[in-house]
Amino acid sequence: MASSTLAASRGSTQTIAQLAATSCVENKASNVVVLDLAPVTDMTDYFVIASGTSDTHVRSTAEHVIEAMRKAGHAVYHVEGLQQGRWVLLDFVDVVVHVFHPTLRSFYQLERLWSDAPEIRVASQGTA
């Protein structure tokens, strides 16, 4: 019974991650990636990583995600970097969203750092 509850919880957490990723895509963020961190760490279940084209775009994307998640009933627990707009971290506890300026994303390379984490297809990005 406990394992089915855990599976249901993981499914709903993945839905939350997909909502955050979709919100990034809606705001024209690029290279949106969802990493499933549950198999490699207990820090959080998912990272959503996205790039904006400028500091202003990074800020507006993060604000869009905060608003979309709030409307869906998921309040942000902690926000870092919103004023600067270079790297914004949005902590929703089980899902952490990173919105980067492209130069910082290239520098920090979170996807490489967490390369053991499986990548989840972002439903709203589709295939080109």
C-alpha positions as CSV (number, residue, x, y, z in Angstrom):
1,M,0.0,0.0,0.0
2,A,2.8,2.4,0.9
3,S,4.5,1.9,-2.4
4,S,1.3,2.7,-4.4
5,T,0.9,5.9,-2.3
6,L,4.5,6.8,-3.1
7,A,4.0,6.2,-6.8
8,A,0.8,8.4,-6.8
9,S,2.8,11.1,-4.9
10,R,5.6,10.9,-7.5
11,G,3.1,11.1,-10.3
12,S,1.5,14.3,-8.9
13,T,5.0,15.8,-8.3
14,Q,5.9,15.1,-11.9
15,T,2.7,16.8,-12.9
16,I,3.8,19.9,-10.9
17,A,7.1,19.8,-12.6
18,Q,5.4,19.6,-16.0
19,L,3.2,22.6,-15.1
20,A,6.3,24.6,-14.2
21,A,8.0,23.6,-17.4
22,T,4.9,24.4,-19.5
23,S,4.8,27.8,-17.8
24,C,8.4,28.4,-19.0
25,V,7.6,27.4,-22.5
26,E,4.5,29.6,-22.5
27,N,6.7,32.6,-21.7
28,K,9.1,31.7,-24.6
29,A,11.9,30.3,-22.5
30,S,14.3,28.1,-24.4
31,N,15.9,24.7,-23.8
32,V,13.4,23.7,-21.1
33,V,14.5,20.5,-19.4
34,V,13.0,18.5,-16.5
35,L,15.4,16.3,-14.6
36,D,14.1,13.5,-12.3
37,L,16.4,13.8,-9.3
38,A,14.6,11.3,-7.0
39,P,16.8,8.3,-8.1
40,V,20.0,10.3,-7.3
41,T,19.3,12.5,-4.3
42,D,16.7,13.2,-1.6
43,M,17.2,17.0,-1.9
44,T,14.2,17.4,-4.2
45,D,12.3,15.3,-6.8
46,Y,12.6,17.4,-9.9
47,F,14.6,20.2,-11.4
48,V,13.1,22.3,-14.1
49,I,15.8,24.2,-16.0
50,A,15.1,26.9,-18.6
51,S,16.9,29.8,-20.3
52,G,15.7,33.3,-20.9
53,T,17.2,35.6,-23.6
54,S,18.0,38.5,-21.3
55,D,17.8,39.5,-17.6
56,T,14.3,40.9,-18.2
57,H,13.2,37.7,-19.9
58,V,14.6,35.6,-17.1
59,R,12.7,37.7,-14.5
60,S,9.4,37.7,-16.5
61,T,9.7,33.9,-17.0
62,A,10.2,33.3,-13.3
63,E,7.3,35.6,-12.4
64,H,5.1,33.8,-14.9
65,V,6.0,30.4,-13.3
66,I,5.2,31.8,-9.8
67,E,1.8,33.1,-11.0
68,A,0.9,29.9,-12.9
69,M,1.9,27.7,-10.0
70,R,0.0,29.9,-7.5
71,K,-3.1,29.7,-9.6
72,A,-2.8,25.9,-9.5
73,G,-2.5,25.9,-5.8
74,H,1.3,25.6,-5.4
75,A,2.9,28.4,-3.5
76,V,6.6,29.1,-3.9
77,Y,8.5,28.3,-0.7
78,H,11.6,30.4,-1.5
79,V,12.9,32.7,-4.3
80,E,16.5,33.6,-5.1
81,G,17.9,36.0,-7.7
82,L,14.7,37.6,-9.0
83,Q,16.0,41.1,-8.6
84,Q,19.1,40.5,-10.7
85,G,17.5,38.2,-13.3
86,R,20.7,36.3,-14.1
87,W,19.8,33.0,-12.4
88,V,16.4,32.8,-10.6
89,L,15.8,29.8,-8.3
90,L,12.2,29.0,-7.4
91,D,11.8,26.4,-4.7
92,F,8.5,24.6,-4.6
93,V,10.1,22.0,-2.2
94,D,9.6,18.8,-4.4
95,V,10.2,20.8,-7.6
96,V,13.0,23.4,-8.0
97,V,12.9,25.7,-11.0
98,H,16.1,27.3,-12.4
99,V,15.7,30.1,-14.9
100,F,19.1,31.1,-16.3
101,H,20.6,33.8,-18.5
102,P,22.3,31.7,-21.2
103,T,25.8,32.6,-20.2
104,L,25.3,31.5,-16.6
105,R,23.5,28.3,-17.7
106,S,26.6,27.5,-19.8
107,F,28.9,28.3,-16.9
108,Y,27.1,26.2,-14.2
109,Q,26.0,23.3,-16.5
110,L,23.5,21.9,-14.1
111,E,22.5,19.2,-16.6
112,R,26.0,18.0,-16.7
113,L,26.4,18.2,-12.9
114,W,23.2,16.1,-12.5
115,S,23.8,13.9,-15.6
116,D,22.9,10.7,-13.6
117,A,19.3,12.1,-13.3
118,P,16.9,10.9,-16.0
119,E,15.6,13.6,-18.3
120,I,11.8,13.8,-18.6
121,R,10.3,15.0,-21.8
122,V,8.6,18.4,-21.5
123,A,5.1,17.7,-22.8
124,S,4.4,21.2,-24.1
125,Q,7.6,21.5,-26.1
126,G,6.7,18.6,-28.4
127,T,9.0,17.8,-31.3
128,A,9.9,20.3,-33.9
